[in-house]
Amino acid sequence: MDLTTLILDFGNVVGFFSHGRAVEALAPHARVSPEQLHQVLHTGPLAEAYEVGEVSSEEFLRAAQHECGIACSLEAMAEKYANIFWFNKEVITQLPEAARRFRLFLLSNTNELHARRFLQQFAEPLRHFDHLILSHEVGARKPHAAIYEHALRRSNCPPEQILFIDDLPANVQGAQQLGWRGIVYKPGTLLQQLREFGIGF
């Protein structure tokens, strides 16, 4: 069955990001090590709860501020935390043609502060997408089945018509378990990877 829908991850696919930027910006204001700061902000239970919308942005910032002893305002903390993105031109330059030939969906593990930042910063390339599916709005993160099932309902097409592009193998495997086709994206190889599915730009 022919492909009709491309679903792309945001982070390290449409746009690159570095959590290290946030850690570097906030470390001078914190009473914990950069390693501890990274864990609280990006990989620990608080960060996971924030990505599925279980805590608000203010609750997340106040909890991280308290846990890490961050001595700056919540507004300054939010700005430093969210300023982590830059464009992936390899993918962005293909979006106009991709949008003419396929429906485009974005499927991202993210939170309100990060999404607010990249939705503004990437407003031009993101206008090519039909739907933006964000984990903090859905209440589930990749690679859990619930977020793929949500995307499948929104796509309103058979799973075998979907090609999913993500930089993490576990996330692609989660999609493949629902019958989607998948690519583990590696910078510099997108056009070659697409050709393997009969897509030539």
Buried (B, 14 or more C-beta within 10 A) or exposed (E): EEBBBBBBBBBBBBBBBEBEBBBEBBBEBBEBEEEBBBBBBBEBEBBBBBBBBBBEBEEBBBBBBEBBEBEBEBEEBBBBBBEBBEBBEBBBEBBEEBBEEBBBBBBBBBBBBBBBBBBEBBEEBBEBBEBBBBBBBBEBBBBBBBBBEBBBEBBEBEBEBBBBBBBBEEBBEBBBEBEBBBBBBEEEEBEEBBEEEEBEE
